[in-house]
Amino acid sequence: MIGGRSIWGAIIEPLAKNYHWTIDYILWGISFLNVQMLSSDAVQVFYGSGKDGKGGSVISADNPANWEFIMNEVND
C-alpha cells in the first residue's frame, strides 16, 4: 500500500471517493465524529500475506472451511 499516511489520504480521500462528497462538505458539512464512525466501520479488502511472503491468494470468505485460514491471516 502506498499513501494514506495523513488525514487527507486515510480519511478524506476515501470518503470523497466512496460517497461522492466534496472536500468542502467533508470539512464543513459533516461532524468529525460521524467521519470517524464511517471510517472505522468502512468495508476493507484484506489480501493475505501468504506464508512465502510472495503475496496471498484469493479465498472465499463464504466457505466455512476457510475460517481458520482467515483468522490466522488476520491475527498475524
mmCIF file of the N, C-alpha and C atoms, coordinates in Angstrom:
data_MODEL
# 
_entry.id   MODEL 
# 
loop_
_atom_site.group_PDB 
_atom_site.id 
_atom_site.type_symbol 
_atom_site.label_atom_id 
_atom_site.label_alt_id 
_atom_site.label_comp_id 
_atom_site.label_asym_id 
_atom_site.label_entity_id 
_atom_site.label_seq_id 
_atom_site.pdbx_PDB_ins_code 
_atom_site.Cartn_x 
_atom_site.Cartn_y 
_atom_site.Cartn_z 
_atom_site.occupancy 
_atom_site.B_iso_or_equiv 
_atom_site.pdbx_formal_charge 
_atom_site.auth_seq_id 
_atom_site.auth_comp_id 
_atom_site.auth_asym_id 
_atom_site.auth_atom_id 
_atom_site.pdbx_PDB_model_num 
ATOM 1   N N  . MET A 1 1  ? 0.840   -1.160  0.000  1.00 0.00 ? 1  MET A N  1 
ATOM 2   C CA . MET A 1 1  ? 0.000   0.000   0.000  1.00 0.00 ? 1  MET A CA 1 
ATOM 3   C C  . MET A 1 1  ? 0.891   1.229   0.000  1.00 0.00 ? 1  MET A C  1 
ATOM 4   N N  . ILE A 1 2  ? 0.510   2.199   -0.767 1.00 0.00 ? 2  ILE A N  1 
ATOM 5   C CA . ILE A 1 2  ? 1.250   3.449   -0.828 1.00 0.00 ? 2  ILE A CA 1 
ATOM 6   C C  . ILE A 1 2  ? 0.305   4.570   -0.456 1.00 0.00 ? 2  ILE A C  1 
ATOM 7   N N  . GLY A 1 3  ? 0.763   5.506   0.343  1.00 0.00 ? 3  GLY A N  1 
ATOM 8   C CA . GLY A 1 3  ? -0.061  6.646   0.739  1.00 0.00 ? 3  GLY A CA 1 
ATOM 9   C C  . GLY A 1 3  ? -0.900  6.341   1.958  1.00 0.00 ? 3  GLY A C  1 
ATOM 10  N N  . GLY A 1 4  ? -1.843  7.230   2.240  1.00 0.00 ? 4  GLY A N  1 
ATOM 11  C CA . GLY A 1 4  ? -2.728  7.054   3.383  1.00 0.00 ? 4  GLY A CA 1 
ATOM 12  C C  . GLY A 1 4  ? -2.073  7.361   4.706  1.00 0.00 ? 4  GLY A C  1 
ATOM 13  N N  . ARG A 1 5  ? -0.998  8.165   4.688  1.00 0.00 ? 5  ARG A N  1 
ATOM 14  C CA . ARG A 1 5  ? -0.294  8.470   5.932  1.00 0.00 ? 5  ARG A CA 1 
ATOM 15  C C  . ARG A 1 5  ? -0.872  9.680   6.653  1.00 0.00 ? 5  ARG A C  1 
ATOM 16  N N  . SER A 1 6  ? -1.598  10.498  5.953  1.00 0.00 ? 6  SER A N  1 
ATOM 17  C CA . SER A 1 6  ? -2.170  11.694  6.571  1.00 0.00 ? 6  SER A CA 1 
ATOM 18  C C  . SER A 1 6  ? -3.684  11.551  6.649  1.00 0.00 ? 6  SER A C  1 
ATOM 19  N N  . ILE A 1 7  ? -4.311  12.502  7.329  1.00 0.00 ? 7  ILE A N  1 
ATOM 20  C CA . ILE A 1 7  ? -5.770  12.503  7.415  1.00 0.00 ? 7  ILE A CA 1 
ATOM 21  C C  . ILE A 1 7  ? -6.379  12.658  6.020  1.00 0.00 ? 7  ILE A C  1 
ATOM 22  N N  . TRP A 1 8  ? -5.674  13.335  5.120  1.00 0.00 ? 8  TRP A N  1 
ATOM 23  C CA . TRP A 1 8  ? -6.187  13.540  3.762  1.00 0.00 ? 8  TRP A CA 1 
ATOM 24  C C  . TRP A 1 8  ? -6.267  12.219  3.007  1.00 0.00 ? 8  TRP A C  1 
ATOM 25  N N  . GLY A 1 9  ? -5.227  11.440  3.064  1.00 0.00 ? 9  GLY A N  1 
ATOM 26  C CA . GLY A 1 9  ? -5.204  10.188  2.326  1.00 0.00 ? 9  GLY A CA 1 
ATOM 27  C C  . GLY A 1 9  ? -5.920  9.040   3.011  1.00 0.00 ? 9  GLY A C  1 
ATOM 28  N N  . ALA A 1 10 ? -5.926  9.064   4.340  1.00 0.00 ? 10 ALA A N  1 
ATOM 29  C CA . ALA A 1 10 ? -6.513  7.954   5.088  1.00 0.00 ? 10 ALA A CA 1 
ATOM 30  C C  . ALA A 1 10 ? -8.016  8.096   5.305  1.00 0.00 ? 10 ALA A C  1 
ATOM 31  N N  . ILE A 1 11 ? -8.500  9.325   5.423  1.00 0.00 ? 11 ILE A N  1 
ATOM 32  C CA . ILE A 1 11 ? -9.911  9.523   5.752  1.00 0.00 ? 11 ILE A CA 1 
ATOM 33  C C  . ILE A 1 11 ? -10.656 10.325  4.688  1.00 0.00 ? 11 ILE A C  1 
ATOM 34  N N  . ILE A 1 12 ? -10.144 11.493  4.370  1.00 0.00 ? 12 ILE A N  1 
ATOM 35  C CA . ILE A 1 12 ? -10.897 12.403  3.500  1.00 0.00 ? 12 ILE A CA 1 
ATOM 36  C C  . ILE A 1 12 ? -11.018 11.874  2.078  1.00 0.00 ? 12 ILE A C  1 
ATOM 37  N N  . GLU A 1 13 ? -9.934  11.427  1.485  1.00 0.00 ? 13 GLU A N  1 
ATOM 38  C CA . GLU A 1 13 ? -9.983  10.933  0.104  1.00 0.00 ? 13 GLU A CA 1 
ATOM 39  C C  . GLU A 1 13 ? -10.910 9.735   -0.057 1.00 0.00 ? 13 GLU A C  1 
ATOM 40  N N  . PRO A 1 14 ? -10.861 8.717   0.838  1.00 0.00 ? 14 PRO A N  1 
ATOM 41  C CA . PRO A 1 14 ? -11.810 7.605   0.690  1.00 0.00 ? 14 PRO A CA 1 
ATOM 42  C C  . PRO A 1 14 ? -13.271 8.032   0.830  1.00 0.00 ? 14 PRO A C  1 
ATOM 43  N N  . LEU A 1 15 ? -13.559 8.979   1.737  1.00 0.00 ? 15 LEU A N  1 
ATOM 44  C CA . LEU A 1 15 ? -14.933 9.451   1.877  1.00 0.00 ? 15 LEU A CA 1 
ATOM 45  C C  . LEU A 1 15 ? -15.392 10.160  0.610  1.00 0.00 ? 15 LEU A C  1 
ATOM 46  N N  . ALA A 1 16 ? -14.534 10.995  0.055  1.00 0.00 ? 16 ALA A N  1 
ATOM 47  C CA . ALA A 1 16 ? -14.888 11.714  -1.174 1.00 0.00 ? 16 ALA A CA 1 
ATOM 48  C C  . ALA A 1 16 ? -15.140 10.727  -2.306 1.00 0.00 ? 16 ALA A C  1 
ATOM 49  N N  . LYS A 1 17 ? -14.311 9.709   -2.383 1.00 0.00 ? 17 LYS A N  1 
ATOM 50  C CA . LYS A 1 17 ? -14.442 8.731   -3.460 1.00 0.00 ? 17 LYS A CA 1 
ATOM 51  C C  . LYS A 1 17 ? -15.667 7.831   -3.262 1.00 0.00 ? 17 LYS A C  1 
ATOM 52  N N  . ASN A 1 18 ? -15.845 7.303   -2.072 1.00 0.00 ? 18 ASN A N  1 
ATOM 53  C CA . ASN A 1 18 ? -16.925 6.348   -1.813 1.00 0.00 ? 18 ASN A CA 1 
ATOM 54  C C  . ASN A 1 18 ? -18.308 6.976   -1.787 1.00 0.00 ? 18 ASN A C  1 
ATOM 55  N N  . TYR A 1 19 ? -18.412 8.179   -1.233 1.00 0.00 ? 19 TYR A N  1 
ATOM 56  C CA . TYR A 1 19 ? -19.719 8.812   -1.074 1.00 0.00 ? 19 TYR A CA 1 
ATOM 57  C C  . TYR A 1 19 ? -19.957 9.941   -2.079 1.00 0.00 ? 19 TYR A C  1 
ATOM 58  N N  . HIS A 1 20 ? -18.958 10.217  -2.929 1.00 0.00 ? 20 HIS A N  1 
ATOM 59  C CA . HIS A 1 20 ? -19.041 11.297  -3.916 1.00 0.00 ? 20 HIS A CA 1 
ATOM 60  C C  . HIS A 1 20 ? -19.306 12.640  -3.235 1.00 0.00 ? 20 HIS A C  1 
ATOM 61  N N  . TRP A 1 21 ? -18.652 12.841  -2.094 1.00 0.00 ? 21 TRP A N  1 
ATOM 62  C CA . TRP A 1 21 ? -18.770 14.085  -1.350 1.00 0.00 ? 21 TRP A CA 1 
ATOM 63  C C  . TRP A 1 21 ? -17.666 15.031  -1.777 1.00 0.00 ? 21 TRP A C  1 
ATOM 64  N N  . THR A 1 22 ? -17.902 16.320  -1.645 1.00 0.00 ? 22 THR A N  1 
ATOM 65  C CA . THR A 1 22 ? -16.864 17.313  -1.921 1.00 0.00 ? 22 THR A CA 1 
ATOM 66  C C  . THR A 1 22 ? -15.984 17.462  -0.686 1.00 0.00 ? 22 THR A C  1 
ATOM 67  N N  . ILE A 1 23 ? -14.782 17.965  -0.893 1.00 0.00 ? 23 ILE A N  1 
ATOM 68  C CA . ILE A 1 23 ? -13.884 18.229  0.230  1.00 0.00 ? 23 ILE A CA 1 
ATOM 69  C C  . ILE A 1 23 ? -14.538 19.248  1.170  1.00 0.00 ? 23 ILE A C  1 
ATOM 70  N N  . ASP A 1 24 ? -15.198 20.251  0.591  1.00 0.00 ? 24 ASP A N  1 
ATOM 71  C CA . ASP A 1 24 ? -15.879 21.268  1.393  1.00 0.00 ? 24 ASP A CA 1 
ATOM 72  C C  . ASP A 1 24 ? -16.926 20.634  2.311  1.00 0.00 ? 24 ASP A C  1 
ATOM 73  N N  . TYR A 1 25 ? -17.694 19.683  1.791  1.00 0.00 ? 25 TYR A N  1 
ATOM 74  C CA . TYR A 1 25 ? -18.711 19.016  2.618  1.00 0.00 ? 25 TYR A CA 1 
ATOM 75  C C  . TYR A 1 25 ? -18.061 18.200  3.728  1.00 0.00 ? 25 TYR A C  1 
ATOM 76  N N  . ILE A 1 26 ? -16.985 17.495  3.410  1.00 0.00 ? 26 ILE A N  1 
ATOM 77  C CA . ILE A 1 26 ? -16.318 16.669  4.420  1.00 0.00 ? 26 ILE A CA 1 
ATOM 78  C C  . ILE A 1 26 ? -15.742 17.539  5.530  1.00 0.00 ? 26 ILE A C  1 
ATOM 79  N N  . LEU A 1 27 ? -15.171 18.685  5.162  1.00 0.00 ? 27 LEU A N  1 
ATOM 80  C CA . LEU A 1 27 ? -14.556 19.559  6.158  1.00 0.00 ? 27 LEU A CA 1 
ATOM 81  C C  . LEU A 1 27 ? -15.574 20.354  6.966  1.00 0.00 ? 27 LEU A C  1 
ATOM 82  N N  . TRP A 1 28 ? -16.652 20.802  6.322  1.00 0.00 ? 28 TRP A N  1 
ATOM 83  C CA . TRP A 1 28 ? -17.552 21.733  6.987  1.00 0.00 ? 28 TRP A CA 1 
ATOM 84  C C  . TRP A 1 28 ? -19.001 21.246  7.103  1.00 0.00 ? 28 TRP A C  1 
ATOM 85  N N  . GLY A 1 29 ? -19.394 20.202  6.389  1.00 0.00 ? 29 GLY A N  1 
ATOM 86  C CA . GLY A 1 29 ? -20.787 19.808  6.365  1.00 0.00 ? 29 GLY A CA 1 
ATOM 87  C C  . GLY A 1 29 ? -21.139 18.588  7.194  1.00 0.00 ? 29 GLY A C  1 
ATOM 88  N N  . ILE A 1 30 ? -20.151 17.861  7.678  1.00 0.00 ? 30 ILE A N  1 
ATOM 89  C CA . ILE A 1 30 ? -20.404 16.655  8.460  1.00 0.00 ? 30 ILE A CA 1 
ATOM 90  C C  . ILE A 1 30 ? -19.485 16.688  9.677  1.00 0.00 ? 30 ILE A C  1 
ATOM 91  N N  . SER A 1 31 ? -19.984 16.217  10.801 1.00 0.00 ? 31 SER A N  1 
ATOM 92  C CA . SER A 1 31 ? -19.178 16.267  12.023 1.00 0.00 ? 31 SER A CA 1 
ATOM 93  C C  . SER A 1 31 ? -18.018 15.270  11.949 1.00 0.00 ? 31 SER A C  1 
ATOM 94  N N  . PHE A 1 32 ? -16.936 15.605  12.633 1.00 0.00 ? 32 PHE A N  1 
ATOM 95  C CA . PHE A 1 32 ? -15.775 14.728  12.651 1.00 0.00 ? 32 PHE A CA 1 
ATOM 96  C C  . PHE A 1 32 ? -16.110 13.402  13.331 1.00 0.00 ? 32 PHE A C  1 
ATOM 97  N N  . LEU A 1 33 ? -17.013 13.415  14.299 1.00 0.00 ? 33 LEU A N  1 
ATOM 98  C CA . LEU A 1 33 ? -17.441 12.173  14.950 1.00 0.00 ? 33 LEU A CA 1 
ATOM 99  C C  . LEU A 1 33 ? -18.075 11.227  13.926 1.00 0.00 ? 33 LEU A C  1 
ATOM 100 N N  . ASN A 1 34 ? -18.934 11.765  13.066 1.00 0.00 ? 34 ASN A N  1 
ATOM 101 C CA . ASN A 1 34 ? -19.536 10.927  12.025 1.00 0.00 ? 34 ASN A CA 1 
ATOM 102 C C  . ASN A 1 34 ? -18.496 10.451  11.022 1.00 0.00 ? 34 ASN A C  1 
ATOM 103 N N  . VAL A 1 35 ? -17.535 11.285  10.698 1.00 0.00 ? 35 VAL A N  1 
ATOM 104 C CA . VAL A 1 35 ? -16.446 10.866  9.799  1.00 0.00 ? 35 VAL A CA 1 
ATOM 105 C C  . VAL A 1 35 ? -15.678 9.713   10.423 1.00 0.00 ? 35 VAL A C  1 
ATOM 106 N N  . GLN A 1 36 ? -15.375 9.801   11.707 1.00 0.00 ? 36 GLN A N  1 
ATOM 107 C CA . GLN A 1 36 ? -14.658 8.730   12.399 1.00 0.00 ? 36 GLN A CA 1 
ATOM 108 C C  . GLN A 1 36 ? -15.465 7.439   12.416 1.00 0.00 ? 36 GLN A C  1 
ATOM 109 N N  . MET A 1 37 ? -16.769 7.546   12.667 1.00 0.00 ? 37 MET A N  1 
ATOM 110 C CA . MET A 1 37 ? -17.601 6.341   12.693 1.00 0.00 ? 37 MET A CA 1 
ATOM 111 C C  . MET A 1 37 ? -17.694 5.710   11.312 1.00 0.00 ? 37 MET A C  1 
ATOM 112 N N  . LEU A 1 38 ? -17.839 6.516   10.271 1.00 0.00 ? 38 LEU A N  1 
ATOM 113 C CA . LEU A 1 38 ? -17.866 5.972   8.910  1.00 0.00 ? 38 LEU A CA 1 
ATOM 114 C C  . LEU A 1 38 ? -16.547 5.293   8.569  1.00 0.00 ? 38 LEU A C  1 
ATOM 115 N N  . SER A 1 39 ? -15.450 5.911   8.954  1.00 0.00 ? 39 SER A N  1 
ATOM 116 C CA . SER A 1 39 ? -14.131 5.361   8.633  1.00 0.00 ? 39 SER A CA 1 
ATOM 117 C C  . SER A 1 39 ? -13.832 4.090   9.410  1.00 0.00 ? 39 SER A C  1 
ATOM 118 N N  . SER A 1 40 ? -14.250 4.032   10.662 1.00 0.00 ? 40 SER A N  1 
ATOM 119 C CA . SER A 1 40 ? -13.939 2.853   11.476 1.00 0.00 ? 40 SER A CA 1 
ATOM 120 C C  . SER A 1 40 ? -14.744 1.635   11.047 1.00 0.00 ? 40 SER A C  1 
ATOM 121 N N  . ASP A 1 41 ? -15.885 1.863   10.424 1.00 0.00 ? 41 ASP A N  1 
ATOM 122 C CA . ASP A 1 41 ? -16.737 0.748   10.005 1.00 0.00 ? 41 ASP A CA 1 
ATOM 123 C C  . ASP A 1 41 ? -16.698 0.533   8.496  1.00 0.00 ? 41 ASP A C  1 
ATOM 124 N N  . ALA A 1 42 ? -15.720 1.140   7.842  1.00 0.00 ? 42 ALA A N  1 
ATOM 125 C CA . ALA A 1 42 ? -15.631 1.020   6.383  1.00 0.00 ? 42 ALA A CA 1 
ATOM 126 C C  . ALA A 1 42 ? -15.270 -0.407  5.979  1.00 0.00 ? 42 ALA A C  1 
ATOM 127 N N  . VAL A 1 43 ? -15.846 -0.854  4.897  1.00 0.00 ? 43 VAL A N  1 
ATOM 128 C CA . VAL A 1 43 ? -15.526 -2.173  4.359  1.00 0.00 ? 43 VAL A CA 1 
ATOM 129 C C  . VAL A 1 43 ? -14.131 -2.107  3.744  1.00 0.00 ? 43 VAL A C  1 
ATOM 130 N N  . GLN A 1 44 ? -13.293 -3.052  4.120  1.00 0.00 ? 44 GLN A N  1 
ATOM 131 C CA . GLN A 1 44 ? -11.928 -3.090  3.611  1.00 0.00 ? 44 GLN A CA 1 
ATOM 132 C C  . GLN A 1 44 ? -11.661 -4.443  2.984  1.00 0.00 ? 44 GLN A C  1 
ATOM 133 N N  . VAL A 1 45 ? -10.837 -4.449  1.962  1.00 0.00 ? 45 VAL A N  1 
ATOM 134 C CA . VAL A 1 45 ? -10.437 -5.688  1.315  1.00 0.00 ? 45 VAL A CA 1 
ATOM 135 C C  . VAL A 1 45 ? -9.142  -6.141  1.953  1.00 0.00 ? 45 VAL A C  1 
ATOM 136 N N  . PHE A 1 46 ? -9.114  -7.398  2.380  1.00 0.00 ? 46 PHE A N  1 
ATOM 137 C CA . PHE A 1 46 ? -7.925  -7.960  3.003  1.00 0.00 ? 46 PHE A CA 1 
ATOM 138 C C  . PHE A 1 46 ? -7.281  -8.932  2.040  1.00 0.00 ? 46 PHE A C  1 
ATOM 139 N N  . TYR A 1 47 ? -6.020  -8.701  1.746  1.00 0.00 ? 47 TYR A N  1 
ATOM 140 C CA . TYR A 1 47 ? -5.245  -9.612  0.916  1.00 0.00 ? 47 TYR A CA 1 
ATOM 141 C C  . TYR A 1 47 ? -4.260  -10.311 1.821  1.00 0.00 ? 47 TYR A C  1 
ATOM 142 N N  . GLY A 1 48 ? -4.373  -11.629 1.942  1.00 0.00 ? 48 GLY A N  1 
ATOM 143 C CA . GLY A 1 48 ? -3.480  -12.397 2.794  1.00 0.00 ? 48 GLY A CA 1 
ATOM 144 C C  . GLY A 1 48 ? -2.034  -12.251 2.370  1.00 0.00 ? 48 GLY A C  1 
ATOM 145 N N  . SER A 1 49 ? -1.137  -12.344 3.332  1.00 0.00 ? 49 SER A N  1 
ATOM 146 C CA . SER A 1 49 ? 0.274   -12.153 3.043  1.00 0.00 ? 49 SER A CA 1 
ATOM 147 C C  . SER A 1 49 ? 0.908   -13.404 2.449  1.00 0.00 ? 49 SER A C  1 
ATOM 148 N N  . GLY A 1 50 ? 0.324   -14.536 2.662  1.00 0.00 ? 50 GLY A N  1 
ATOM 149 C CA . GLY A 1 50 ? 0.930   -15.779 2.174  1.00 0.00 ? 50 GLY A CA 1 
ATOM 150 C C  . GLY A 1 50 ? 2.127   -16.148 3.023  1.00 0.00 ? 50 GLY A C  1 
ATOM 151 N N  . LYS A 1 51 ? 2.320   -17.395 3.260  1.00 0.00 ? 51 LYS A N  1 
ATOM 152 C CA . LYS A 1 51 ? 3.411   -17.840 4.130  1.00 0.00 ? 51 LYS A CA 1 
ATOM 153 C C  . LYS A 1 51 ? 4.779   -17.682 3.486  1.00 0.00 ? 51 LYS A C  1 
ATOM 154 N N  . ASP A 1 52 ? 4.834   -17.628 2.151  1.00 0.00 ? 52 ASP A N  1 
ATOM 155 C CA . ASP A 1 52 ? 6.115   -17.495 1.470  1.00 0.00 ? 52 ASP A CA 1 
ATOM 156 C C  . ASP A 1 52 ? 6.513   -16.041 1.244  1.00 0.00 ? 52 ASP A C  1 
ATOM 157 N N  . GLY A 1 53 ? 5.667   -15.087 1.669  1.00 0.00 ? 53 GLY A N  1 
ATOM 158 C CA . GLY A 1 53 ? 5.976   -13.675 1.514  1.00 0.00 ? 53 GLY A CA 1 
ATOM 159 C C  . GLY A 1 53 ? 5.795   -13.147 0.112  1.00 0.00 ? 53 GLY A C  1 
ATOM 160 N N  . LYS A 1 54 ? 5.256   -13.939 -0.804 1.00 0.00 ? 54 LYS A N  1 
ATOM 161 C CA . LYS A 1 54 ? 5.101   -13.518 -2.196 1.00 0.00 ? 54 LYS A CA 1 
ATOM 162 C C  . LYS A 1 54 ? 3.689   -13.032 -2.498 1.00 0.00 ? 54 LYS A C  1 
ATOM 163 N N  . GLY A 1 55 ? 2.900   -12.820 -1.487 1.00 0.00 ? 55 GLY A N  1 
ATOM 164 C CA . GLY A 1 55 ? 1.537   -12.353 -1.715 1.00 0.00 ? 55 GLY A CA 1 
ATOM 165 C C  . GLY A 1 55 ? 0.549   -13.478 -1.507 1.00 0.00 ? 55 GLY A C  1 
ATOM 166 N N  . GLY A 1 56 ? -0.653  -13.097 -1.205 1.00 0.00 ? 56 GLY A N  1 
ATOM 167 C CA . GLY A 1 56 ? -1.675  -14.083 -0.904 1.00 0.00 ? 56 GLY A CA 1 
ATOM 168 C C  . GLY A 1 56 ? -2.440  -14.504 -2.132 1.00 0.00 ? 56 GLY A C  1 
ATOM 169 N N  . SER A 1 57 ? -3.389  -15.351 -1.902 1.00 0.00 ? 57 SER A N  1 
ATOM 170 C CA . SER A 1 57 ? -4.256  -15.804 -2.971 1.00 0.00 ? 57 SER A CA 1 
ATOM 171 C C  . SER A 1 57 ? -5.688  -15.411 -2.619 1.00 0.00 ? 57 SER A C  1 
ATOM 172 N N  . VAL A 1 58 ? -6.554  -15.455 -3.587 1.00 0.00 ? 58 VAL A N  1 
ATOM 173 C CA . VAL A 1 58 ? -7.950  -15.126 -3.361 1.00 0.00 ? 58 VAL A CA 1 
ATOM 174 C C  . VAL A 1 58 ? -8.632  -16.338 -2.750 1.00 0.00 ? 58 VAL A C  1 
ATOM 175 N N  . ILE A 1 59 ? -9.307  -16.121 -1.634 1.00 0.00 ? 59 ILE A N  1 
ATOM 176 C CA . ILE A 1 59 ? -10.030 -17.205 -0.981 1.00 0.00 ? 59 ILE A CA 1 
ATOM 177 C C  . ILE A 1 59 ? -11.477 -16.777 -0.803 1.00 0.00 ? 59 ILE A C  1 
ATOM 178 N N  . SER A 1 60 ? -12.337 -17.733 -0.676 1.00 0.00 ? 60 SER A N  1 
ATOM 179 C CA . SER A 1 60 ? -13.758 -17.457 -0.493 1.00 0.00 ? 60 SER A CA 1 
ATOM 180 C C  . SER A 1 60 ? -14.060 -17.340 0.993  1.00 0.00 ? 60 SER A C  1 
ATOM 181 N N  . ALA A 1 61 ? -14.469 -16.143 1.421  1.00 0.00 ? 61 ALA A N  1 
ATOM 182 C CA . ALA A 1 61 ? -14.836 -15.950 2.817  1.00 0.00 ? 61 ALA A CA 1 
ATOM 183 C C  . ALA A 1 61 ? -16.205 -16.545 3.114  1.00 0.00 ? 61 ALA A C  1 
ATOM 184 N N  . ASP A 1 62 ? -16.934 -16.914 2.070  1.00 0.00 ? 62 ASP A N  1 
ATOM 185 C CA . ASP A 1 62 ? -18.242 -17.541 2.263  1.00 0.00 ? 62 ASP A CA 1 
ATOM 186 C C  . ASP A 1 62 ? -18.134 -19.019 2.605  1.00 0.00 ? 62 ASP A C  1 
ATOM 187 N N  . ASN A 1 63 ? -16.978 -19.606 2.386  1.00 0.00 ? 63 ASN A N  1 
ATOM 188 C CA . ASN A 1 63 ? -16.770 -21.032 2.631  1.00 0.00 ? 63 ASN A CA 1 
ATOM 189 C C  . ASN A 1 63 ? -16.329 -21.235 4.081  1.00 0.00 ? 63 ASN A C  1 
ATOM 190 N N  . PRO A 1 64 ? -17.125 -21.905 4.908  1.00 0.00 ? 64 PRO A N  1 
ATOM 191 C CA . PRO A 1 64 ? -16.755 -22.120 6.313  1.00 0.00 ? 64 PRO A CA 1 
ATOM 192 C C  . PRO A 1 64 ? -15.420 -22.850 6.490  1.00 0.00 ? 64 PRO A C  1 
ATOM 193 N N  . ALA A 1 65 ? -15.014 -23.612 5.511  1.00 0.00 ? 65 ALA A N  1 
ATOM 194 C CA . ALA A 1 65 ? -13.744 -24.333 5.608  1.00 0.00 ? 65 ALA A CA 1 
ATOM 195 C C  . ALA A 1 65 ? -12.545 -23.380 5.626  1.00 0.00 ? 65 ALA A C  1 
ATOM 196 N N  . ASN A 1 66 ? -12.733 -22.146 5.181  1.00 0.00 ? 66 ASN A N  1 
ATOM 197 C CA . ASN A 1 66 ? -11.639 -21.169 5.137  1.00 0.00 ? 66 ASN A CA 1 
ATOM 198 C C  . ASN A 1 66 ? -11.551 -20.322 6.398  1.00 0.00 ? 66 ASN A C  1 
ATOM 199 N N  . TRP A 1 67 ? -12.434 -20.511 7.345  1.00 0.00 ? 67 TRP A N  1 
ATOM 200 C CA . TRP A 1 67 ? -12.485 -19.681 8.537  1.00 0.00 ? 67 TRP A CA 1 
ATOM 201 C C  . TRP A 1 67 ? -11.165 -19.689 9.308  1.00 0.00 ? 67 TRP A C  1 
ATOM 202 N N  . GLU A 1 68 ? -10.591 -20.845 9.531  1.00 0.00 ? 68 GLU A N  1 
ATOM 203 C CA . GLU A 1 68 ? -9.342  -20.925 10.294 1.00 0.00 ? 68 GLU A CA 1 
ATOM 204 C C  . GLU A 1 68 ? -8.218  -20.190 9.572  1.00 0.00 ? 68 GLU A C  1 
ATOM 205 N N  . PHE A 1 69 ? -8.126  -20.355 8.253  1.00 0.00 ? 69 PHE A N  1 
ATOM 206 C CA . PHE A 1 69 ? -7.100  -19.665 7.476  1.00 0.00 ? 69 PHE A CA 1 
ATOM 207 C C  . PHE A 1 69 ? -7.272  -18.151 7.581  1.00 0.00 ? 69 PHE A C  1 
ATOM 208 N N  . ILE A 1 70 ? -8.497  -17.669 7.457  1.00 0.00 ? 70 ILE A N  1 
ATOM 209 C CA . ILE A 1 70 ? -8.758  -16.234 7.526  1.00 0.00 ? 70 ILE A CA 1 
ATOM 210 C C  . ILE A 1 70 ? -8.368  -15.689 8.895  1.00 0.00 ? 70 ILE A C  1 
ATOM 211 N N  . MET A 1 71 ? -8.744  -16.376 9.945  1.00 0.00 ? 71 MET A N  1 
ATOM 212 C CA . MET A 1 71 ? -8.427  -15.906 11.292 1.00 0.00 ? 71 MET A CA 1 
ATOM 213 C C  . MET A 1 71 ? -6.922  -15.897 11.538 1.00 0.00 ? 71 MET A C  1 
ATOM 214 N N  . ASN A 1 72 ? -6.214  -16.872 11.019 1.00 0.00 ? 72 ASN A N  1 
ATOM 215 C CA . ASN A 1 72 ? -4.747  -16.886 11.172 1.00 0.00 ? 72 ASN A CA 1 
ATOM 216 C C  . ASN A 1 72 ? -4.109  -15.718 10.444 1.00 0.00 ? 72 ASN A C  1 
ATOM 217 N N  . GLU A 1 73 ? -4.618  -15.380 9.246  1.00 0.00 ? 73 GLU A N  1 
ATOM 218 C CA . GLU A 1 73 ? -4.061  -14.261 8.468  1.00 0.00 ? 73 GLU A CA 1 
ATOM 219 C C  . GLU A 1 73 ? -4.356  -12.926 9.151  1.00 0.00 ? 73 GLU A C  1 
ATOM 220 N N  . VAL A 1 74 ? -5.537  -12.769 9.684  1.00 0.00 ? 74 VAL A N  1 
ATOM 221 C CA . VAL A 1 74 ? -5.924  -11.519 10.323 1.00 0.00 ? 74 VAL A CA 1 
ATOM 222 C C  . VAL A 1 74 ? -5.148  -11.312 11.616 1.00 0.00 ? 74 VAL A C  1 
ATOM 223 N N  . ASN A 1 75 ? -4.914  -12.377 12.360 1.00 0.00 ? 75 ASN A N  1 
ATOM 224 C CA . ASN A 1 75 ? -4.259  -12.266 13.659 1.00 0.00 ? 75 ASN A CA 1 
ATOM 225 C C  . ASN A 1 75 ? -2.741  -12.275 13.588 1.00 0.00 ? 75 ASN A C  1 
ATOM 226 N N  . ASP A 1 76 ? -2.163  -12.494 12.428 1.00 0.00 ? 76 ASP A N  1 
ATOM 227 C CA . ASP A 1 76 ? -0.686  -12.491 12.306 1.00 0.00 ? 76 ASP A CA 1 
ATOM 228 C C  . ASP A 1 76 ? -0.131  -11.096 12.349 1.00 0.00 ? 76 ASP A C  1 
# 
